[in-house]
Amino acid sequence: MKEPPSLLRIKTAIVSAVVILANVCGNFSMSWGLKHSMALTLSPVSYLAALLNPWVAAGILLLMLWTLSRLTLLSWADLSFVLPVTALGYVLNAGLGHLFLGEYISPQRWTGTILIVAGTALVSATAPRTKR
Amino acid sequence: MTKWLLVGLIVVCTTIGDLLQSREMKRHGEIHDFRPGKLGRVFAGLARRRGLLLAVCFMALSFFAFLTLLSVSELSFAVPATAASYVVETLLARYVLKEDVSPSRWLGACLVACGVALLAF
């Protein structure tokens, strides 16, 4: 079934957004849960206790959603398209860390952020699928 | 020396995992129906594909190698060093998966790799 290019672009944009948001929210949720619970030790009990933390459990569910949505996107989009476009998640992770975890963003990090946004913009302007 | 061996292992495992995922999903065909029941059946079917199971094993190996790298080096070394996989994967997407990688995509992948490297500082 052949789709019009505009429909393919809309579908790709929506699933890419799900991939990025699930990854960013999943990482943030796990990080928040681990920072606000008992410190992990070598004991398996401490890992099990961490898994029962609601923030960590929510993070794991979101990372499962990330994996499944990424596989869905790869069912039609090129790997060389998916990799740079979903790298936008690095920028959002840094932003969330700055806003909610009080992390400092150095000038180098701002430069990195600008480079990632520019790279993502360049790649997302190309067609998501180049062969069939 | 150990650090660079771990970086090599991470880049190789991530690259193989991503290439296998991409190849298997293209072989499966495009997912059109996004209703939860249909998606559930699609993913249950995907879980039986050997190539995808192998991809998951490589991704798991990459994850544990990254954790080990973090235990023997700084995050500011680990993240930029492993960002090299963006360029390697784009190269292999071109020659192994036969994707048409335009100059814009090459430039984009290089900018992202440099950006990820800078974010670690």
gemmi code that builds the backbone of each chain (N, CA, C; Angstrom):
import gemmi

chains = {
    "A": [
        ("MET", (0.851, -1.192, 0.000), (0.000, 0.000, 0.000), (0.892, 1.249, 0.000)),
        ("LYS", (0.721, 2.085, -1.007), (1.563, 3.279, -1.147), (0.844, 4.463, -0.491)),
        ("GLU", (1.550, 5.185, 0.379), (0.952, 6.326, 1.053), (1.412, 7.608, 0.394)),
        ("PRO", (0.586, 8.677, 0.414), (1.080, 9.958, -0.090), (2.225, 10.442, 0.800)),
        ("PRO", (3.241, 11.137, 0.215), (4.399, 11.569, 1.013), (4.012, 12.418, 2.226)),
        ("SER", (2.950, 13.244, 2.092), (2.581, 14.105, 3.223), (2.095, 13.264, 4.407)),
        ("LEU", (1.339, 12.197, 4.124), (0.836, 11.332, 5.191), (1.993, 10.610, 5.881)),
        ("LEU", (2.956, 10.177, 5.060), (4.135, 9.490, 5.605), (4.911, 10.422, 6.532)),
        ("ARG", (5.019, 11.700, 6.127), (5.749, 12.677, 6.949), (5.041, 12.904, 8.285)),
        ("ILE", (3.688, 13.022, 8.223), (2.923, 13.268, 9.460), (3.065, 12.071, 10.403)),
        ("LYS", (2.897, 10.855, 9.834), (3.015, 9.633, 10.638), (4.417, 9.543, 11.265)),
        ("THR", (5.443, 9.855, 10.456), (6.830, 9.799, 10.944), (7.053, 10.812, 12.070)),
        ("ALA", (6.488, 12.035, 11.899), (6.676, 13.072, 12.922), (6.021, 12.648, 14.237)),
        ("ILE", (4.802, 12.067, 14.151), (4.092, 11.673, 15.383), (4.844, 10.545, 16.093)),
        ("VAL", (5.233, 9.504, 15.346), (5.909, 8.361, 16.001), (7.293, 8.790, 16.516)),
        ("SER", (7.993, 9.682, 15.774), (9.297, 10.175, 16.261), (9.112, 10.907, 17.587)),
        ("ALA", (8.024, 11.720, 17.679), (7.765, 12.458, 18.928), (7.518, 11.482, 20.073)),
        ("VAL", (6.780, 10.397, 19.806), (6.530, 9.389, 20.856), (7.848, 8.750, 21.288)),
        ("VAL", (8.711, 8.403, 20.295), (10.011, 7.781, 20.598), (10.827, 8.710, 21.511)),
        ("ILE", (10.918, 9.987, 21.128), (11.751, 10.942, 21.876), (11.184, 11.163, 23.287)),
        ("LEU", (9.853, 11.421, 23.366), (9.252, 11.731, 24.676), (9.297, 10.524, 25.614)),
        ("ALA", (9.043, 9.314, 25.074), (9.081, 8.114, 25.931), (10.488, 7.918, 26.487)),
        ("ASN", (11.510, 8.163, 25.667), (12.895, 8.000, 26.110), (13.260, 9.037, 27.174)),
        ("VAL", (12.920, 10.298, 26.886), (13.283, 11.385, 27.808), (12.543, 11.222, 29.138)),
        ("CYS", (11.224, 11.006, 29.082), (10.438, 10.875, 30.321), (10.844, 9.607, 31.082)),
        ("GLY", (11.141, 8.523, 30.350), (11.555, 7.282, 30.995), (12.865, 7.462, 31.743)),
        ("ASN", (13.853, 8.077, 31.092), (15.149, 8.308, 31.744), (15.000, 9.225, 32.952)),
        ("PHE", (14.184, 10.303, 32.772), (14.010, 11.266, 33.859), (13.324, 10.604, 35.051)),
        ("SER", (12.280, 9.811, 34.770), (11.527, 9.154, 35.836), (12.427, 8.186, 36.623)),
        ("MET", (13.246, 7.417, 35.898), (14.149, 6.481, 36.577), (15.182, 7.230, 37.408)),
        ("SER", (15.721, 8.303, 36.814), (16.738, 9.087, 37.510), (16.151, 9.705, 38.786)),
        ("TRP", (14.937, 10.274, 38.674), (14.259, 10.907, 39.818), (13.996, 9.859, 40.906)),
        ("GLY", (13.471, 8.697, 40.494), (13.160, 7.629, 41.450), (14.406, 7.144, 42.176)),
        ("LEU", (15.508, 6.972, 41.447), (16.735, 6.455, 42.063), (17.380, 7.495, 42.983)),
        ("LYS", (17.234, 8.788, 42.614), (17.841, 9.842, 43.441), (17.054, 10.064, 44.731)),
        ("HIS", (15.751, 9.701, 44.726), (14.918, 9.940, 45.894), (14.560, 8.641, 46.615)),
        ("SER", (15.370, 7.604, 46.435), (15.131, 6.369, 47.183), (16.457, 5.922, 47.795)),
        ("MET", (16.449, 4.732, 48.382), (17.680, 4.214, 49.007), (18.790, 4.070, 47.964)),
        ("ALA", (20.029, 4.276, 48.407), (21.157, 4.094, 47.480), (21.291, 2.609, 47.118)),
        ("LEU", (21.653, 2.343, 45.849), (21.817, 0.953, 45.403), (23.092, 0.363, 45.988)),
        ("THR", (23.000, -0.879, 46.445), (24.193, -1.597, 46.912), (24.377, -2.811, 46.005)),
        ("LEU", (25.359, -3.650, 46.317), (25.583, -4.839, 45.483), (24.509, -5.904, 45.714)),
        ("SER", (23.743, -5.748, 46.792), (22.725, -6.748, 47.119), (21.566, -6.715, 46.120)),
        ("PRO", (21.116, -7.901, 45.636), (19.980, -7.932, 44.713), (18.711, -7.356, 45.344)),
        ("VAL", (18.628, -7.416, 46.694), (17.441, -6.899, 47.385), (17.282, -5.399, 47.134)),
        ("SER", (18.417, -4.677, 47.095), (18.329, -3.230, 46.876), (17.835, -2.925, 45.460)),
        ("TYR", (18.204, -3.782, 44.489), (17.714, -3.594, 43.112), (16.213, -3.871, 43.037)),
        ("LEU", (15.767, -4.940, 43.752), (14.338, -5.267, 43.763), (13.541, -4.142, 44.416)),
        ("ALA", (14.097, -3.592, 45.501), (13.424, -2.483, 46.190), (13.316, -1.276, 45.259)),
        ("ALA", (14.385, -1.027, 44.476), (14.362, 0.095, 43.528), (13.286, -0.111, 42.470)),
        ("LEU", (13.113, -1.367, 42.025), (12.110, -1.652, 40.992), (10.691, -1.402, 41.491)),
        ("LEU", (10.511, -1.503, 42.817), (9.174, -1.296, 43.385), (8.862, 0.190, 43.575)),
        ("ASN", (9.873, 1.038, 43.418), (9.637, 2.485, 43.510), (8.759, 2.895, 42.321)),
        ("PRO", (7.627, 3.615, 42.572), (6.708, 3.955, 41.474), (7.366, 4.732, 40.327)),
        ("TRP", (8.309, 5.627, 40.658), (8.982, 6.411, 39.607), (9.856, 5.517, 38.722)),
        ("VAL", (10.559, 4.571, 39.379), (11.419, 3.654, 38.619), (10.558, 2.734, 37.760)),
        ("ALA", (9.453, 2.220, 38.350), (8.564, 1.319, 37.597), (7.970, 2.067, 36.388)),
        ("ALA", (7.567, 3.334, 36.602), (7.004, 4.130, 35.493), (8.078, 4.348, 34.420)),
        ("GLY", (9.311, 4.577, 34.871), (10.421, 4.765, 33.933), (10.638, 3.535, 33.069)),
        ("ILE", (10.575, 2.355, 33.691), (10.779, 1.109, 32.935), (9.651, 0.928, 31.905)),
        ("LEU", (8.405, 1.227, 32.319), (7.276, 1.109, 31.374), (7.463, 2.062, 30.188)),
        ("LEU", (7.924, 3.287, 30.492), (8.146, 4.263, 29.406), (9.279, 3.819, 28.479)),
        ("LEU", (10.310, 3.195, 29.037), (11.414, 2.721, 28.197), (10.981, 1.522, 27.340)),
        ("MET", (9.990, 0.749, 27.845), (9.427, -0.333, 27.005), (8.656, 0.293, 25.837)),
        ("LEU", (7.902, 1.363, 26.150), (7.165, 2.080, 25.094), (8.151, 2.651, 24.070)),
        ("TRP", (9.304, 3.161, 24.566), (10.350, 3.700, 23.685), (10.831, 2.627, 22.706)),
        ("THR", (11.121, 1.430, 23.239), (11.625, 0.345, 22.386), (10.601, -0.031, 21.313)),
        ("LEU", (9.344, -0.187, 21.726), (8.308, -0.618, 20.771), (8.020, 0.468, 19.727)),
        ("SER", (8.001, 1.732, 20.163), (7.715, 2.803, 19.192), (8.893, 2.982, 18.225)),
        ("ARG", (10.122, 2.737, 18.709), (11.302, 2.834, 17.829), (11.264, 1.720, 16.778)),
        ("LEU", (10.855, 0.517, 17.200), (10.737, -0.589, 16.239), (9.667, -0.249, 15.195)),
        ("THR", (8.555, 0.349, 15.656), (7.483, 0.743, 14.734), (8.027, 1.737, 13.704)),
        ("LEU", (8.770, 2.739, 14.175), (9.330, 3.752, 13.270), (10.304, 3.113, 12.271)),
        ("LEU", (11.092, 2.139, 12.766), (12.070, 1.470, 11.882), (11.394, 0.558, 10.856)),
        ("SER", (10.077, 0.306, 11.034), (9.399, -0.557, 10.060), (9.229, 0.165, 8.719)),
        ("TRP", (9.350, 1.506, 8.702), (9.296, 2.208, 7.413), (10.428, 3.224, 7.223)),
        ("ALA", (10.966, 3.780, 8.321), (11.970, 4.848, 8.157), (13.382, 4.267, 8.147)),
        ("ASP", (14.281, 4.913, 7.406), (15.690, 4.489, 7.332), (16.367, 4.612, 8.700)),
        ("LEU", (17.324, 3.722, 8.955), (18.118, 3.825, 10.194), (18.901, 5.140, 10.208)),
        ("SER", (19.413, 5.544, 9.015), (20.205, 6.791, 8.936), (19.325, 8.028, 9.121)),
        ("PHE", (18.002, 7.864, 9.132), (17.071, 8.960, 9.432), (16.715, 8.923, 10.923)),
        ("VAL", (16.396, 7.715, 11.424), (15.919, 7.561, 12.805), (16.982, 7.982, 13.829)),
        ("LEU", (18.239, 7.588, 13.600), (19.289, 7.863, 14.588), (19.462, 9.359, 14.884)),
        ("PRO", (19.721, 10.212, 13.865), (19.924, 11.632, 14.183), (18.650, 12.337, 14.665)),
        ("VAL", (17.494, 11.951, 14.107), (16.251, 12.644, 14.496), (15.910, 12.377, 15.961)),
        ("THR", (16.088, 11.121, 16.412), (15.737, 10.823, 17.797), (16.822, 11.281, 18.784)),
        ("ALA", (17.955, 11.747, 18.258), (19.012, 12.277, 19.135), (18.573, 13.576, 19.815)),
        ("LEU", (17.471, 14.151, 19.337), (16.916, 15.359, 19.973), (16.629, 15.088, 21.457)),
        ("GLY", (16.443, 13.810, 21.786), (16.207, 13.420, 23.181), (17.338, 13.850, 24.101)),
        ("TYR", (18.580, 13.872, 23.606), (19.715, 14.306, 24.427), (19.514, 15.743, 24.897)),
        ("VAL", (18.991, 16.574, 23.988), (18.783, 17.991, 24.304), (17.709, 18.119, 25.382)),
        ("LEU", (16.590, 17.374, 25.200), (15.503, 17.454, 26.182), (15.948, 16.899, 27.534)),
        ("ASN", (16.767, 15.839, 27.511), (17.291, 15.295, 28.777), (18.100, 16.352, 29.525)),
        ("ALA", (18.956, 17.067, 28.770), (19.783, 18.108, 29.392), (18.886, 19.217, 29.948)),
        ("GLY", (17.835, 19.578, 29.195), (16.897, 20.636, 29.628), (16.165, 20.238, 30.900)),
        ("LEU", (15.675, 18.994, 30.961), (14.954, 18.523, 32.152), (15.892, 18.472, 33.359)),
        ("GLY", (17.135, 18.022, 33.114), (18.126, 17.964, 34.196), (18.375, 19.360, 34.761)),
        ("HIS", (18.408, 20.355, 33.863), (18.642, 21.747, 34.276), (17.435, 22.285, 35.055)),
        ("LEU", (16.224, 22.023, 34.540), (15.013, 22.574, 35.147), (14.643, 21.920, 36.470)),
        ("PHE", (14.688, 20.588, 36.506), (14.155, 19.889, 37.677), (15.221, 19.305, 38.601)),
        ("LEU", (16.424, 19.053, 38.095), (17.445, 18.456, 38.961), (18.553, 19.464, 39.291)),
        ("GLY", (18.385, 20.714, 38.805), (19.326, 21.773, 39.138), (20.709, 21.583, 38.544)),
        ("GLU", (20.802, 20.875, 37.410), (22.121, 20.640, 36.800), (22.573, 21.878, 36.015)),
        ("TYR", (23.877, 22.138, 36.047), (24.445, 23.316, 35.370), (24.704, 23.000, 33.888)),
        ("ILE", (24.319, 23.921, 33.013), (24.591, 23.721, 31.577), (25.702, 24.681, 31.166)),
        ("SER", (26.870, 24.105, 30.867), (28.042, 24.909, 30.515), (27.923, 25.423, 29.076)),
        ("PRO", (28.776, 26.412, 28.686), (28.748, 26.895, 27.286), (28.985, 25.767, 26.273)),
        ("GLN", (29.848, 24.802, 26.621), (30.081, 23.663, 25.710), (28.794, 22.880, 25.499)),
        ("ARG", (28.021, 22.701, 26.591), (26.760, 21.960, 26.470), (25.771, 22.706, 25.578)),
        ("TRP", (25.739, 24.046, 25.722), (24.847, 24.831, 24.852), (25.259, 24.660, 23.395)),
        ("THR", (26.599, 24.665, 23.162), (27.082, 24.476, 21.789), (26.661, 23.100, 21.270)),
        ("GLY", (26.812, 22.072, 22.130), (26.401, 20.719, 21.743), (24.927, 20.666, 21.406)),
        ("THR", (24.123, 21.355, 22.223), (22.671, 21.395, 22.004), (22.352, 22.004, 20.640)),
        ("ILE", (23.027, 23.114, 20.327), (22.773, 23.794, 19.042), (23.163, 22.872, 17.874)),
        ("LEU", (24.297, 22.171, 18.015), (24.743, 21.251, 16.949), (23.731, 20.126, 16.742)),
        ("ILE", (23.207, 19.565, 17.842), (22.233, 18.466, 17.721), (20.948, 18.958, 17.062)),
        ("VAL", (20.485, 20.136, 17.477), (19.247, 20.679, 16.882), (19.462, 20.924, 15.373)),
        ("ALA", (20.650, 21.478, 15.028), (20.934, 21.741, 13.601), (21.000, 20.428, 12.819)),
        ("GLY", (21.674, 19.413, 13.394), (21.786, 18.112, 12.725), (20.432, 17.462, 12.552)),
        ("THR", (19.602, 17.534, 13.598), (18.259, 16.945, 13.538), (17.425, 17.643, 12.472)),
        ("ALA", (17.514, 18.988, 12.447), (16.727, 19.754, 11.459), (17.143, 19.375, 10.041)),
        ("LEU", (18.457, 19.230, 9.822), (18.950, 18.868, 8.481), (18.425, 17.500, 8.041)),
        ("VAL", (18.516, 16.522, 8.954), (18.106, 15.156, 8.591), (16.595, 15.050, 8.460)),
        ("SER", (15.853, 15.741, 9.340), (14.393, 15.604, 9.277), (13.814, 16.265, 8.027)),
        ("ALA", (14.615, 17.096, 7.343), (14.143, 17.697, 6.085), (14.246, 16.710, 4.922)),
        ("THR", (14.955, 15.580, 5.130), (15.071, 14.579, 4.054), (13.902, 13.589, 4.154)),
        ("ALA", (13.677, 12.824, 3.087), (12.577, 11.847, 3.106), (12.910, 10.729, 4.079)),
        ("PRO", (11.940, 10.307, 4.950), (12.261, 9.273, 5.935), (12.606, 7.924, 5.313)),
        ("ARG", (12.063, 7.680, 4.103), (12.301, 6.368, 3.469), (12.922, 6.610, 2.099)),
        ("THR", (14.113, 6.016, 1.848), (14.765, 6.270, 0.563), (14.745, 5.071, -0.356)),
        ("LYS", (14.288, 3.919, 0.106), (14.209, 2.758, -0.792), (13.011, 1.918, -0.419)),
        ("ARG", (12.480, 1.179, -1.395), (11.413, 0.230, -1.109), (11.453, -0.876, -2.139)),
    ],
    "B": [
        ("MET", (43.651, 1.395, 28.395), (43.488, 0.313, 27.412), (42.121, -0.363, 27.561)),
        ("THR", (41.757, -0.699, 28.840), (40.448, -1.326, 29.108), (39.327, -0.419, 28.631)),
        ("LYS", (39.516, 0.901, 28.873), (38.468, 1.864, 28.495), (38.198, 1.803, 26.999)),
        ("TRP", (39.281, 1.779, 26.211), (39.106, 1.787, 24.755), (38.539, 0.472, 24.236)),
        ("LEU", (38.873, -0.635, 24.934), (38.284, -1.933, 24.564), (36.774, -1.892, 24.801)),
        ("LEU", (36.384, -1.290, 25.937), (34.952, -1.193, 26.252), (34.232, -0.286, 25.245)),
        ("VAL", (34.891, 0.837, 24.864), (34.285, 1.735, 23.865), (34.068, 0.973, 22.558)),
        ("GLY", (35.097, 0.204, 22.153), (34.983, -0.594, 20.925), (33.831, -1.580, 21.017)),
        ("LEU", (33.726, -2.250, 22.174), (32.651, -3.241, 22.372), (31.275, -2.559, 22.284)),
        ("ILE", (31.154, -1.378, 22.906), (29.865, -0.664, 22.899), (29.487, -0.257, 21.473)),
        ("VAL", (30.447, 0.328, 20.752), (30.160, 0.792, 19.387), (29.775, -0.399, 18.491)),
        ("VAL", (30.536, -1.510, 18.610), (30.243, -2.691, 17.771), (28.864, -3.264, 18.113)),
        ("CYS", (28.590, -3.444, 19.423), (27.312, -4.057, 19.826), (26.121, -3.156, 19.472)),
        ("THR", (26.244, -1.839, 19.704), (25.142, -0.928, 19.377), (24.878, -0.945, 17.876)),
        ("THR", (25.971, -0.918, 17.106), (25.830, -0.890, 15.651), (25.160, -2.166, 15.135)),
        ("ILE", (25.637, -3.330, 15.601), (25.038, -4.595, 15.148), (23.575, -4.663, 15.588)),
        ("GLY", (23.298, -4.270, 16.836), (21.922, -4.299, 17.344), (20.988, -3.435, 16.504)),
        ("ASP", (21.427, -2.215, 16.189), (20.584, -1.297, 15.407), (20.411, -1.786, 13.967)),
        ("LEU", (21.490, -2.299, 13.377), (21.386, -2.802, 11.992), (20.417, -3.979, 11.922)),
        ("LEU", (20.510, -4.886, 12.912), (19.608, -6.044, 12.925), (18.155, -5.602, 13.118)),
        ("GLN", (17.949, -4.645, 14.026), (16.577, -4.149, 14.258), (16.003, -3.553, 12.982)),
        ("SER", (16.814, -2.710, 12.327), (16.337, -2.043, 11.117), (16.039, -3.077, 10.026)),
        ("ARG", (16.952, -4.035, 9.816), (16.758, -5.040, 8.763), (15.521, -5.891, 9.043)),
        ("GLU", (15.356, -6.326, 10.282), (14.213, -7.181, 10.624), (12.887, -6.436, 10.471)),
        ("MET", (12.868, -5.168, 10.853), (11.611, -4.405, 10.747), (11.260, -4.134, 9.288)),
        ("LYS", (12.283, -3.932, 8.431), (11.999, -3.727, 7.000), (11.486, -5.042, 6.400)),
        ("ARG", (12.052, -6.180, 6.850), (11.588, -7.483, 6.352), (10.158, -7.741, 6.806)),
        ("HIS", (9.826, -7.317, 8.021), (8.469, -7.514, 8.535), (7.466, -6.693, 7.723)),
        ("GLY", (7.881, -5.498, 7.348), (6.993, -4.635, 6.576), (6.433, -3.516, 7.431)),
        ("GLU", (5.945, -2.475, 6.746), (5.483, -1.271, 7.433), (4.263, -1.543, 8.302)),
        ("ILE", (4.267, -0.970, 9.510), (3.111, -1.108, 10.403), (2.117, -0.001, 10.062)),
        ("HIS", (0.896, -0.396, 9.681), (-0.124, 0.582, 9.282), (-1.213, 0.757, 10.336)),
        ("ASP", (-1.521, -0.343, 11.025), (-2.665, -0.329, 11.939), (-2.185, -0.065, 13.366)),
        ("PHE", (-2.615, 1.055, 13.939), (-2.112, 1.445, 15.256), (-3.123, 1.173, 16.380)),
        ("ARG", (-4.165, 0.344, 16.090), (-5.103, -0.004, 17.170), (-4.381, -0.908, 18.170)),
        ("PRO", (-4.600, -0.704, 19.496), (-3.829, -1.443, 20.506), (-3.827, -2.961, 20.297)),
        ("GLY", (-4.991, -3.550, 19.984), (-5.070, -5.002, 19.792), (-4.180, -5.471, 18.646)),
        ("LYS", (-4.263, -4.742, 17.533), (-3.456, -5.099, 16.350), (-1.965, -4.945, 16.650)),
        ("LEU", (-1.626, -3.819, 17.331), (-0.211, -3.579, 17.671), (0.307, -4.685, 18.581)),
        ("GLY", (-0.525, -5.113, 19.538), (-0.144, -6.191, 20.456), (0.186, -7.459, 19.686)),
        ("ARG", (-0.653, -7.779, 18.683), (-0.413, -8.997, 17.891), (0.875, -8.860, 17.066)),
        ("VAL", (1.094, -7.650, 16.531), (2.330, -7.411, 15.748), (3.561, -7.634, 16.630)),
        ("PHE", (3.553, -7.040, 17.840), (4.726, -7.152, 18.713), (4.921, -8.584, 19.216)),
        ("ALA", (3.804, -9.301, 19.442), (3.926, -10.704, 19.865), (4.593, -11.513, 18.744)),
        ("GLY", (4.233, -11.208, 17.502), (4.855, -11.886, 16.355), (6.326, -11.520, 16.227)),
        ("LEU", (6.635, -10.242, 16.474), (8.037, -9.785, 16.366), (8.930, -10.472, 17.401)),
        ("ALA", (8.344, -10.781, 18.574), (9.134, -11.398, 19.647), (9.615, -12.795, 19.263)),
        ("ARG", (9.055, -13.352, 18.181), (9.487, -14.696, 17.756), (10.530, -14.637, 16.639)),
        ("ARG", (10.892, -13.432, 16.206), (11.885, -13.325, 15.119), (13.300, -13.416, 15.691)),
        ("ARG", (14.064, -14.392, 15.160), (15.409, -14.641, 15.696), (16.317, -13.417, 15.568)),
        ("GLY", (16.213, -12.719, 14.429), (17.066, -11.555, 14.205), (16.838, -10.484, 15.257)),
        ("LEU", (15.558, -10.291, 15.636), (15.255, -9.263, 16.642), (15.721, -9.706, 18.028)),
        ("LEU", (15.592, -11.001, 18.317), (16.063, -11.504, 19.621), (17.583, -11.327, 19.724)),
        ("LEU", (18.262, -11.573, 18.602), (19.711, -11.379, 18.565), (20.049, -9.894, 18.777)),
        ("ALA", (19.245, -9.019, 18.151), (19.451, -7.569, 18.315), (19.324, -7.174, 19.776)),
        ("VAL", (18.314, -7.737, 20.473), (18.112, -7.433, 21.894), (19.337, -7.888, 22.701)),
        ("CYS", (19.895, -9.063, 22.356), (21.093, -9.555, 23.064), (22.259, -8.572, 22.884)),
        ("PHE", (22.454, -8.074, 21.660), (23.545, -7.115, 21.414), (23.312, -5.808, 22.165)),
        ("MET", (22.034, -5.361, 22.205), (21.742, -4.110, 22.913), (21.991, -4.285, 24.417)),
        ("ALA", (21.635, -5.473, 24.947), (21.861, -5.741, 26.377), (23.362, -5.758, 26.673)),
        ("LEU", (24.131, -6.388, 25.778), (25.584, -6.436, 25.947), (26.161, -5.014, 25.933)),
        ("SER", (25.654, -4.194, 25.009), (26.100, -2.813, 24.900), (25.780, -2.044, 26.186)),
        ("PHE", (24.573, -2.279, 26.739), (24.137, -1.593, 27.962), (25.066, -1.940, 29.133)),
        ("PHE", (25.355, -3.248, 29.305), (26.206, -3.652, 30.433), (27.660, -3.206, 30.229)),
        ("ALA", (28.108, -3.180, 28.965), (29.463, -2.675, 28.701), (29.531, -1.181, 29.024)),
        ("PHE", (28.437, -0.446, 28.751), (28.400, 0.991, 29.059), (28.443, 1.207, 30.576)),
        ("LEU", (27.673, 0.374, 31.310), (27.703, 0.486, 32.781), (29.113, 0.230, 33.300)),
        ("THR", (29.794, -0.780, 32.724), (31.166, -1.095, 33.151), (32.094, 0.071, 32.817)),
        ("LEU", (31.897, 0.666, 31.625), (32.729, 1.808, 31.228), (32.549, 2.964, 32.206)),
        ("LEU", (31.285, 3.178, 32.642), (31.033, 4.259, 33.599), (31.720, 3.991, 34.935)),
        ("SER", (31.908, 2.709, 35.257), (32.548, 2.399, 36.541), (34.065, 2.582, 36.476)),
        ("VAL", (34.641, 2.590, 35.265), (36.110, 2.749, 35.173), (36.521, 4.088, 34.538)),
        ("SER", (35.533, 4.893, 34.111), (35.894, 6.184, 33.519), (34.839, 7.232, 33.848)),
        ("GLU", (35.139, 8.472, 33.478), (34.212, 9.579, 33.714), (33.107, 9.554, 32.658)),
        ("LEU", (31.950, 10.115, 33.039), (30.850, 10.235, 32.078), (31.287, 11.115, 30.906)),
        ("SER", (32.140, 12.114, 31.220), (32.600, 13.048, 30.178), (33.525, 12.369, 29.166)),
        ("PHE", (33.992, 11.156, 29.474), (34.745, 10.371, 28.490), (33.794, 9.395, 27.788)),
        ("ALA", (32.917, 8.746, 28.581), (32.076, 7.660, 28.057), (31.112, 8.133, 26.966)),
        ("VAL", (30.410, 9.242, 27.214), (29.389, 9.673, 26.245), (30.007, 10.106, 24.908)),
        ("PRO", (31.027, 11.020, 24.926), (31.581, 11.414, 23.621), (32.230, 10.259, 22.867)),
        ("ALA", (32.887, 9.363, 23.584), (33.571, 8.260, 22.906), (32.577, 7.355, 22.193)),
        ("THR", (31.427, 7.113, 22.831), (30.452, 6.199, 22.220), (29.592, 6.908, 21.169)),
        ("ALA", (29.653, 8.245, 21.113), (28.888, 8.981, 20.081), (29.408, 8.657, 18.682)),
        ("ALA", (30.610, 8.054, 18.623), (31.183, 7.656, 17.326), (30.261, 6.687, 16.597)),
        ("SER", (29.399, 5.996, 17.352), (28.522, 4.995, 16.722), (27.555, 5.646, 15.716)),
        ("TYR", (27.254, 6.949, 15.873), (26.359, 7.628, 14.912), (26.959, 7.603, 13.502)),
        ("VAL", (28.253, 7.915, 13.452), (28.917, 7.977, 12.149), (29.100, 6.563, 11.586)),
        ("VAL", (29.529, 5.622, 12.450), (29.729, 4.224, 12.004), (28.412, 3.646, 11.487)),
        ("GLU", (27.319, 3.905, 12.219), (26.025, 3.338, 11.816), (25.521, 3.956, 10.511)),
        ("THR", (25.769, 5.239, 10.322), (25.345, 5.872, 9.066), (26.120, 5.265, 7.891)),
        ("LEU", (27.416, 5.022, 8.137), (28.261, 4.398, 7.103), (27.718, 3.008, 6.744)),
        ("LEU", (27.389, 2.212, 7.773), (26.902, 0.855, 7.514), (25.469, 0.863, 6.949)),
        ("ALA", (24.674, 1.872, 7.335), (23.318, 1.977, 6.766), (23.448, 2.166, 5.254)),
        ("ARG", (24.482, 2.919, 4.847), (24.710, 3.165, 3.418), (25.162, 1.882, 2.698)),
        ("TYR", (26.146, 1.178, 3.289), (26.763, 0.065, 2.562), (26.141, -1.303, 2.862)),
        ("VAL", (25.576, -1.496, 4.058), (24.980, -2.806, 4.377), (23.476, -2.791, 4.102)),
        ("LEU", (22.785, -1.741, 4.576), (21.325, -1.683, 4.375), (20.954, -1.024, 3.040)),
        ("LYS", (21.962, -0.512, 2.327), (21.783, 0.115, 0.998), (20.855, 1.327, 1.040)),
        ("GLU", (20.905, 2.081, 2.148), (20.092, 3.300, 2.220), (20.760, 4.402, 1.409)),
        ("ASP", (19.932, 5.300, 0.898), (20.453, 6.409, 0.106), (20.769, 7.563, 1.066)),
        ("VAL", (22.033, 7.631, 1.518), (22.406, 8.665, 2.505), (22.876, 9.911, 1.754)),
        ("SER", (22.015, 10.928, 1.758), (22.327, 12.164, 1.029), (23.361, 12.987, 1.799)),
        ("PRO", (23.988, 13.996, 1.135), (24.948, 14.852, 1.861), (24.334, 15.504, 3.101)),
        ("SER", (23.034, 15.881, 3.028), (22.372, 16.488, 4.197), (22.373, 15.527, 5.376)),
        ("ARG", (22.109, 14.248, 5.083), (22.087, 13.256, 6.171), (23.471, 13.049, 6.753)),
        ("TRP", (24.490, 13.024, 5.873), (25.864, 12.872, 6.367), (26.219, 14.019, 7.289)),
        ("LEU", (25.928, 15.230, 6.824), (26.251, 16.419, 7.616), (25.484, 16.392, 8.935)),
        ("GLY", (24.192, 16.020, 8.854), (23.356, 15.944, 10.056), (23.921, 14.944, 11.052)),
        ("ALA", (24.309, 13.750, 10.577), (24.845, 12.709, 11.482), (26.140, 13.193, 12.141)),
        ("CYS", (27.000, 13.882, 11.357), (28.263, 14.378, 11.925), (28.004, 15.470, 12.965)),
        ("LEU", (27.046, 16.384, 12.658), (26.720, 17.450, 13.622), (26.189, 16.854, 14.925)),
        ("VAL", (25.298, 15.839, 14.794), (24.733, 15.206, 15.984), (25.830, 14.516, 16.792)),
        ("ALA", (26.744, 13.810, 16.112), (27.836, 13.119, 16.827), (28.693, 14.127, 17.592)),
        ("CYS", (29.016, 15.271, 16.941), (29.813, 16.306, 17.620), (29.018, 16.897, 18.796)),
        ("GLY", (27.727, 17.125, 18.569), (26.859, 17.701, 19.608), (26.774, 16.797, 20.824)),
        ("VAL", (26.590, 15.496, 20.592), (26.500, 14.538, 21.694), (27.825, 14.534, 22.473)),
        ("ALA", (28.934, 14.595, 21.724), (30.245, 14.617, 22.378), (30.380, 15.858, 23.269)),
        ("LEU", (29.934, 17.006, 22.777), (30.049, 18.259, 23.562), (29.138, 18.260, 24.790)),
        ("LEU", (27.998, 17.564, 24.698), (27.040, 17.555, 25.818), (27.622, 16.919, 27.071)),
        ("ALA", (28.657, 16.105, 26.906), (29.222, 15.407, 28.064), (30.053, 16.326, 28.949)),
        ("PHE", (30.380, 17.538, 28.446), (31.257, 18.421, 29.245), (30.485, 19.369, 30.123)),
    ],
}
model = gemmi.Model(1)
for chain_id, residues in chains.items():
    chain = gemmi.Chain(chain_id)
    for i, (resn, *xyz) in enumerate(residues, 1):
        res = gemmi.Residue()
        res.name, res.seqid = resn, gemmi.SeqId(i, " ")
        for name, pos in zip(("N", "CA", "C"), xyz):
            atom = gemmi.Atom()
            atom.name, atom.element = name, gemmi.Element(name[0])
            atom.pos, atom.b_iso = gemmi.Position(*pos), 0.0
            res.add_atom(atom)
        chain.add_residue(res)
    model.add_chain(chain)
structure = gemmi.Structure()
structure.add_model(model)
structure.setup_entities()
